[in-house]
Amino acid sequence: MLHDLVADPGAQSGPELHDAMTDELAAGVSTVGIETVIDETDVSESTVRDLAAGDQPELTIEEAAAVLAVVEDDDADDIVALSRDAIMMGMSQAVLDVEALAADAGDGLEPREVQSKIEGRFPMTLREFALFHATIQAQTV
């Protein structure tokens, strides 16, 4: 799952966690092969190639989950759902509401935007997911 793709997410900043997550996804693409990921996902060919090359394309969590699903032979929808659930459960454990998460994450997002992204009503990038996840995990450590 995206939330456990990298060990000790609370010890990293959001940007550091994002970098580590994209590195893990890139390693996974290298393992299964670029063409396999292109063939088995709706992620654009250029995005997959950029990821494999070590670039950091802007991925949605759905795109990241699709790549991870191929790598781990899992279901992308399940990965997205469990990753969103991990954010909500983490907020509960850290006793953070969306207002506190929005303020602590410092990405300029309004609490309503944060809530909508976590609930899946607005698109969430992997960068935003990493920022939220790192912020929450830093509070629970």
C-alpha positions in Angstrom: 0.0 0.0 0.0 1.1 3.6 -0.5 1.1 4.3 3.2 3.6 1.6 4.0 5.7 1.9 0.8 8.5 3.6 2.8 9.7 2.7 6.3 9.4 5.3 9.0 7.4 8.0 7.1 7.2 10.2 10.3 11.0 10.7 10.3 10.8 12.4 6.9 9.4 15.6 5.7 6.6 15.5 3.1 9.0 16.2 0.2 11.5 13.7 1.5 8.7 11.1 1.8 7.5 11.9 -1.7 11.0 11.4 -3.1 11.3 8.1 -1.3 7.9 6.9 -2.6 8.7 7.8 -6.2 12.1 6.1 -5.8 10.3 2.9 -4.6 7.8 3.1 -7.4 10.6 3.6 -10.0 12.4 0.5 -8.5 9.2 -1.4 -8.9 8.8 -0.4 -12.5 12.4 -1.5 -13.1 11.6 -4.9 -11.6 8.5 -5.7 -13.6 9.5 -3.7 -16.7 8.4 -0.5 -18.2 6.3 -2.1 -21.0 4.4 -4.2 -18.4 3.4 -1.2 -16.4 2.4 0.7 -19.6 0.4 -2.3 -20.8 -1.4 -3.0 -17.5 -2.2 0.6 -16.4 -3.9 3.7 -17.7 -0.8 5.7 -16.7 0.6 7.5 -19.7 3.6 6.1 -21.3 5.6 9.2 -20.9 4.8 9.3 -17.1 5.9 5.6 -16.7 9.1 6.3 -18.7 9.8 9.4 -16.6 9.3 7.5 -13.4 11.6 4.7 -14.6 14.2 7.2 -15.5 14.3 8.6 -12.0 12.4 11.7 -12.8 9.6 12.6 -10.5 6.5 13.0 -12.6 3.4 14.4 -10.9 1.4 11.4 -10.1 -2.1 11.1 -8.7 -2.5 8.6 -5.9 -4.6 6.6 -8.4 -1.7 6.5 -10.9 0.8 5.6 -8.1 -1.6 2.9 -6.9 -1.9 1.5 -10.5 1.8 1.2 -10.8 2.1 -0.3 -7.3 -0.7 -2.8 -8.2 1.3 -4.1 -11.1 4.5 -4.3 -9.1 2.8 -6.1 -6.1 0.1 -8.0 -8.1 -2.6 -6.3 -6.2 -5.7 -4.3 -7.0 -5.2 -0.5 -7.6 -8.6 0.4 -6.2 -7.9 -1.5 -3.0 -4.5 0.3 -2.7 -6.2 3.7 -3.0 -9.0 2.9 -0.5 -6.6 1.4 2.1 -4.2 4.4 1.7 -7.0 6.9 2.2 -8.2 4.9 5.2 -4.6 5.0 6.6 -4.7 8.8 6.4 -8.0 8.9 8.2 -6.9 6.4 10.8 -3.7 8.2 11.3 -5.5 11.5 11.9 -7.6 9.7 14.5 -4.5 8.3 16.3 -2.7 11.7 16.1 -5.8 13.5 17.2 -5.7 15.8 14.1 -8.8 17.2 12.4 -8.7 18.6 8.9 -8.1 22.1 10.2 -5.0 21.0 12.1 -3.7 18.8 9.3 -4.1 21.7 6.8 -2.3 24.0 9.1 0.5 21.5 10.1 1.0 20.3 6.5 1.6 23.9 5.4 0.8 23.4 1.7 -1.6 26.3 1.5 -4.6 24.0 1.2 -7.8 24.9 3.0 -9.3 22.4 5.4 -12.2 21.7 3.1 -9.8 20.9 0.3 -7.8 18.6 2.5 -11.0 16.8 3.6 -12.2 16.5 0.0 -8.9 15.1 -1.1 -8.8 12.5 1.7 -12.3 11.5 1.0 -11.6 11.2 -2.7 -14.0 13.9 -3.8 -11.1 16.0 -5.1 -8.0 14.5 -6.8 -5.0 14.0 -4.6 -1.5 13.9 -5.9 1.1 11.6 -4.5 3.0 14.7 -3.3 0.0 15.7 -1.3 -0.5 12.2 0.0 3.1 12.1 1.1 2.8 15.5 2.8 -0.3 14.5 4.7 1.1 11.1 5.6 4.4 12.5 6.9 2.7 15.2 8.9 0.4 12.7 10.5 3.1 10.2 11.2 5.3 12.8 12.8 2.5 13.5 15.2 2.1 9.9 16.2 5.8 9.1 16.8 
